[in-house]
Amino acid sequence: MDVVDLREFYASALGQAARRLIARRLAARWPNLRGGRLLGLGYAVPYLEALGSHAERSLCFMPARMGASRWPEAGKPKSALVDEAELPLMDGSVDFALVIHGLELAEELPGLLNEIFRVLTPQGRALFVVPNRRGLWARFDSTPFGHGRPFSRGQLARMLKEAQFSPLGWSQCLFAPPVTHSFFVRSAPAIEQLGLAVSSGFSGLLVVEAVKQVYAIPPGKRVRRLVPQMKPVLRPVPALRLPDTD
């Protein structure tokens, strides 16, 4: 999937319905980012306007293989084309990271997670949105969520733990089937409520909020052991006394 495919999807009726349902889940997790610095990674353009409206600063990074689009359309651009394994940010420069259309399409998944860990502040938080391996959306390649690698909840939890993140809470989203029939598009909110009440394990997407473990050492970085250096000290040797021969 590239940026053109993603823009076309979100311009469709199905994409608009999906965006509203996903945005509702994201806002429930992060209702107020006032004063924080927000980074959208992957293709977060459809969600940054509402989610980052009160943030001190918002940026949108798109992987080089995906391509980039201008964001916002008016004013100074805040989007950039980046190498997902080498984000052009200083250590600890971001308070919140929203990763959508990112993990499942990443070419260097460990490197991407390491970079997210690096740029987050101590106790910084990330929201990861990925296709659910058990859901219908991962089985249809007519939507962006049907491309790349889907995840189960257990797989995602283990992957985040290995990257030194601690999950704080889980949400599910997109229970309606990914079809363009007008009946399902109009009924998507009602189907969403029914799915949350009856069978949350078969949602189309998994949403997990995770916090950076400040006491952990990022994977791939070695710790240099401090070895005390021994410096020889010269001590005076007492004069040797010969026995008296008289």
C-alpha positions in Angstrom: 0.0 0.0 0.0 1.2 3.5 -0.8 -0.1 6.9 0.1 -2.3 7.1 -3.0 -4.1 3.9 -2.1 -4.6 5.1 1.5 -6.0 8.4 0.4 -8.4 6.7 -1.9 -9.6 4.4 0.8 -10.2 7.2 3.3 -12.1 9.1 0.6 -14.5 6.3 0.1 -17.7 5.7 2.1 -16.3 2.7 3.7 -13.1 4.5 4.6 -15.0 7.4 6.1 -17.1 5.1 8.3 -13.9 3.3 9.4 -12.2 6.6 10.2 -15.0 7.8 12.4 -15.1 4.5 14.4 -11.3 4.4 14.8 -11.1 8.1 15.8 -13.7 7.4 18.5 -11.5 4.7 20.0 -8.4 6.9 19.8 -10.1 9.8 21.4 -11.3 7.6 24.3 -7.7 6.7 25.0 -6.3 10.2 24.6 -9.1 12.7 25.3 -6.7 15.6 25.9 -3.1 16.0 24.7 -2.9 19.7 25.7 0.7 20.8 25.9 2.1 17.6 24.6 4.1 16.8 21.5 2.4 14.4 19.1 4.0 12.2 16.4 1.9 10.4 13.8 3.8 7.5 12.2 2.8 5.4 9.3 -0.3 7.1 7.8 -1.9 9.0 10.6 -3.2 12.0 8.5 -6.9 11.1 8.9 -6.6 11.2 12.7 -4.2 14.0 13.6 -6.5 16.9 13.0 -8.9 15.9 15.8 -6.5 14.0 18.1 -3.8 16.7 18.1 -6.0 19.8 18.0 -4.8 20.8 21.5 -1.2 19.4 21.3 1.7 21.8 21.5 3.1 20.4 18.3 2.1 17.7 15.9 4.2 16.0 13.3 3.4 13.3 10.7 6.1 10.9 9.5 5.5 8.6 6.5 7.9 5.7 5.6 9.9 6.2 2.4 8.5 3.1 0.7 4.9 4.4 1.3 5.4 7.9 -0.1 4.3 11.1 1.6 1.5 13.6 1.2 1.3 17.2 2.4 -0.2 17.7 5.8 -1.9 19.9 6.6 -3.1 21.1 3.3 -3.1 24.8 4.4 -0.3 26.5 6.3 3.2 25.2 7.0 3.8 21.5 6.2 4.2 19.2 9.2 4.7 16.0 7.3 7.9 14.3 6.1 9.2 11.3 4.3 11.5 9.3 6.6 13.5 6.2 7.1 11.4 4.2 9.6 14.6 2.9 11.2 16.2 6.3 11.6 13.7 8.9 12.6 15.0 12.5 12.3 14.3 13.4 15.9 16.3 13.9 19.0 16.1 11.4 21.9 13.1 12.0 24.2 11.6 14.7 22.0 8.0 13.3 21.7 5.4 12.8 24.4 2.8 10.8 22.3 3.2 8.6 19.3 0.3 7.4 17.2 1.3 4.4 14.9 -1.3 3.4 12.4 -0.7 1.7 9.0 2.8 1.3 10.5 3.6 -1.9 12.3 1.9 -4.3 9.8 3.6 -2.7 6.8 7.1 -2.1 8.4 10.1 -3.5 6.6 12.3 -3.3 9.7 9.9 -3.8 12.6 12.4 -4.1 15.4 14.2 -1.0 14.1 11.0 0.9 14.0 10.0 0.0 17.5 13.5 0.9 18.7 13.2 4.3 17.1 9.8 4.9 18.7 11.3 4.0 22.1 14.2 6.4 21.5 12.2 9.5 20.5 9.6 9.1 23.3 10.2 11.0 26.5 10.5 9.0 29.8 7.0 7.7 30.5 6.0 8.7 27.0 3.0 6.8 25.5 2.3 5.2 22.2 -1.0 4.1 20.6 -0.5 1.2 18.2 -3.4 0.3 15.8 -2.9 -3.0 13.9 -5.1 -5.5 12.0 -6.5 -8.3 14.2 -5.4 -11.8 13.0 -8.8 -13.2 14.0 -10.9 -10.4 12.4 -12.4 -10.1 8.9 -10.5 -6.9 7.9 -7.2 -8.8 7.8 -8.7 -11.3 5.3 -9.8 -8.7 2.6 -7.1 -7.0 0.6 -9.6 -4.4 -0.7 -8.8 -2.3 2.4 -5.4 -1.2 3.7 -5.8 -3.4 6.8 -5.7 -6.5 4.6 -2.1 -5.9 3.6 1.1 -6.7 5.6 1.2 -8.8 8.7 -1.8 -9.1 11.1 -1.3 -9.6 14.8 -3.0 -11.5 17.6 -3.2 -9.9 21.0 -0.6 -12.3 22.4 1.8 -11.6 19.5 1.5 -7.9 19.9 1.9 -8.0 23.7 5.1 -10.1 23.3 6.5 -7.8 20.6 6.0 -4.7 22.7 7.5 -6.3 25.8 10.6 -7.2 23.8 10.8 -3.6 22.7 10.6 -2.4 26.3 7.0 -1.1 26.2 4.4 -1.9 28.9 0.8 -2.2 27.6 -1.6 0.0 29.6 -4.9 -0.8 28.0 -6.5 -2.6 25.0 -9.4 -1.6 22.7 -11.1 -3.3 19.7 -12.5 -1.6 16.7 -14.2 -2.3 13.3 -16.7 -5.2 13.8 -18.7 -4.5 10.6 -17.5 -6.5 7.6 -15.2 -4.6 5.2 -17.7 -4.5 2.3 -18.9 -1.4 0.4 -22.6 -2.3 0.4 -24.5 0.8 1.7 -26.4 -1.2 4.3 -23.3 -2.3 6.1 -21.7 1.1 5.8 -24.8 2.8 7.3 -25.1 0.1 10.0 -21.4 0.2 11.0 -22.0 2.1 14.3 -24.7 -0.2 15.4 -22.7 -3.3 14.5 -19.8 -1.8 16.4 -21.8 -1.5 19.6 -23.1 -5.0 19.2 -19.6 -6.4 18.6 -18.2 -4.7 21.7 -20.9 -6.2 23.8 -20.9 -9.7 22.4 -17.6 -10.8 20.9 -14.7 -8.3 21.3 -12.1 -10.9 20.2 -13.2 -10.9 16.6 -12.8 -7.2 15.9 -11.1 -6.0 12.7 -8.5 -4.0 14.6 -6.6 -4.1 17.9 -5.7 -0.8 19.6 -3.2 -0.9 22.4 -1.8 2.0 24.5 1.7 1.4 25.8 4.1 3.3 28.0 7.9 3.5 27.6 9.8 1.7 30.4 12.2 4.3 31.6 14.2 1.8 33.6 14.9 -0.5 30.6 17.7 -0.5 28.1 16.6 -0.3 24.5 17.3 -3.5 22.5 20.4 -3.4 20.3 22.3 -1.0 22.6 25.1 -2.5 24.6 26.0 -1.3 28.0 29.7 -0.6 28.5 30.9 -2.1 31.7 33.0 0.0 33.9 36.2 -1.8 34.8 38.4 -0.2 37.3 41.9 0.5 36.0 44.8 -0.7 38.2 47.8 1.6 38.4 51.0 0.2 39.9 52.3 2.1 42.9 56.0 1.9 43.7 56.8 1.3 47.3 60.2 1.8 48.9 62.1 -1.4 49.6 64.0 -1.4 52.9 67.8 -1.6 52.5 69.2 -5.1 52.7 71.5 -5.5 55.8 74.3 -7.9 55.5 75.2 -10.0 58.6 78.3 -8.8 60.6 81.3 -10.9 59.8 83.4 -9.9 62.8 
